[in-house]
Amino acid sequence: MSPTPLQIKVKALQRLTTEKSYYAKEVAENTQTLEQMRANGADPYEIKKQSQVLDESKRMVPELDSKIEEHAQNLSEFLKVYNGDEDTTFAKSLIQ
């Protein structure tokens, strides 16, 4: 059985939220790595590359925030007109 539109929207929002938490964790890890590299006097090129990796991870968090907001709004609008048989409690909790 194929997923329903409600399931698709809920899973998309869950995936984005999970992805954001992974990027936040990655930012923390990369920040720590960069600080250690600077403290240990690592090669300037390696420090520069690690800094670029950190910047890339930092840029993803606001991008994911906007996608999460967009998907939450989409799910909210969908729930306003949804009249199916599925339980919408979990979906509603995601957009709170």
N, C-alpha and C positions, 0 to 999 in steps of 0.2 A: 504494500500500500504506500502510495506516495505521500510525502508530508503535506500538511495543509498550509494554507497561507499564514495562519496564525503561528504554526510551528516554525515556519521558515523565518518569520519576522523575529520571533523570540530567540531562536538559535543564532541569528545574525547579531542581535544585540548582545547575547551572551558571549559570542566569539570576540566581538570588539572589546568588550569589557575585560575579558581574559587577556587579550592581546595587549591592552593598555597596562595591565598589571605586570606583564612580562617586560614591557619596555621600561616601566618605572624601576623594576628590579635591575634591569640591564644598566640603566643610568647610574644607579647606586654602585653597582659593581665596577663599572667603567670609571666612575669618579674615584673610587678607592684605588683602582689599578693605576690611574694617572697620578694620583698623589704619591703612591709608593714609588713609581718610576721617577718622579721629580726628586723625592727624598733620597733615592739611591743613586742619583746622578746618571740616569740612563742616557743613551744616545739621543741627542736632540731630534733626530729624524724619527725615532721610535716614539718619542714624546709627542711630536707633531701628529703622527699618524693616530696615536691613541686619542689625542684631543679631537681629531676629526671623527673618529668612531663615536666618541662621547657626544659631540655636537649632533651627529646624525640621529642618535638615539633620543636626544633631547627634543629634536624637531618632530619626532614621531608622536610624542605625547599630546601636544596641542592639536595635531592633525586628527588623532584618534578621538580626542575630546569632541571635536566638531562632528565627526562621523557618529559617535555615540549619541550626541544630542539630536542629530538628524534622524537616526534610526529610532530613537525613543519617541520623537515627535511623530514619525511615521506610524509606529506601533500604537501610539495614543489615538491618532486619528482613525486608525483601523478599528480599534476597540470601541470607538464611539458608534460605529455603524455595524459592528459585528453582531450577528444574531444566531450563531451556530451553537452546536451542542457541547463544544469543548469548554472545559473549566478555564476561566480567564484570570483566576486569582494570581497565579505565578506571573503571568504577563503583566498584570497591573502592578505587581510588586517591583518589577524591573524598572518601571517608568517613574516610580516614586522618588 
